Amino acid sequence: MVSQRILQHGNKRRRFYGAASDALILWDSQGRMVDVNPAAWEMGGYTREEFLKKPFDEHIHPSSLSSFEEFKHNVARFKAASTETRAIRKDGKIIDLESRSIPMP
């Protein structure tokens, strides 16, 4: 019975994750991307595999690297954080993003 509830909860989370229009990226405790939703890779013009293969810092425009590093530092310390970031799409176009992090147990 408990495993059935866990499975149902996981299915609901996956449906929400896949349907979200905002880019959602899941990170592990070492700051590595472990999953992204379709909005994340499509926003950048990548396939899922291409997006995950590329180190995330390479998606960030050089003008935003220092603020993004501070954002990652706060995230690694399990703090809620936000930053405005310029990112580089696969086609080279620069896009402006707002990144937010909410720690989850």
Number of C-alpha atoms within 10 A of each C-alpha: 5 7 8 9 10 11 11 12 11 12 12 11 12 12 10 12 18 15 12 13 13 13 18 19 18 12 14 10 10 7 13 13 17 10 15 19 20 20 19 20 21 15 14 20 17 16 14 16 10 12 20 17 10 11 12 13 13 11 17 19 17 14 11 16 17 11 14 21 12 14 21 18 14 16 20 16 10 15 15 14 16 18 16 14 21 19 23 18 18 17 9 10 10 15 14 12 13 9 14 13 18 11 12 7 4
